[in-house]
Amino acid sequence: MPELPEVETIRRSLLPLIKGQEITKIEIFHKDVLINEDQRPLQGWIIADLRRRGKYLMIDIISTDNKETGALLIVHFRMTGKLLYQTEQIKPSRHTHVRFHLEGDRPAWLDYEDVRRFGRIWLLPAGGESKNAGLAGLGPEPLSKAWTLADFQNIVNKSKAPIKSILLNQKVVAGVGNIYCDEALFRAKVLPARKADSLSTEEIKRLHEAVQYVIKEGIGHRGTSFRDYVDGLGGRGHFQQQLQVYQRAGEECKICGSEIAKVKVAGRGTHYCPRCQM
Ligand SMILES: [Zn+2]
């Protein structure tokens, strides 16, 4: 599933290509994927900006005739969603669910593809992020000043849940999923199944820093491409080459040589080094 670094990479790859372009038509091949809560026509919009919150991509659109207020497209990629920019109109595949026809210097197409079809696109009035339950409930961005060590410490100290489930909770910190969670816990030398309230002040501080480090590195390497994830131009990320534990079960720890283990924590496949992490 695309996590914060992957969605941020998609945003950065698409922004210079589609900002300012007109959406002349939106074709929907699978009705359940695009939810038009605004009940407005699916044409006559100009893409004004692309933003990201957590794992959500937000496309701000304004009306071409300026008569109506703006609107907002929210994309949640879930497991296997992709937004792909094309300069040639290709035949839609059975996994192409929505196609945006774009008109700028030259025609282009933006396809939403999704093999598992769990992803969703919402069309809402401008400011609609406050009405989208998933988006409205998001906690602070990990790379923003709003995510303070003090707040994080407070939450961790009060919980008996496994520390991994705290990090995966989008209300605690937005955009961290399984990959970056396992990597941050390894870097902080903390076992994923540890009860949150058993972490020392020093461990919480290490974890707070580790989350920011792996998210930054993930963005720097244009995301992690294991199976499905690609950016808006179909390009793969490179962070998979930097991974210390995620998807490395049975392989040697790059630090101590022990075998990387895999267990289930918080319902998710969880990778860790039994010697480096305590
Ligand atoms: Zn190790």
Residues whose N, C-alpha, C, O or C-beta is under 5 A from the ligand:
A	BS01	ZN	C253 I255 C256 G257 S258 C273 R275 C276
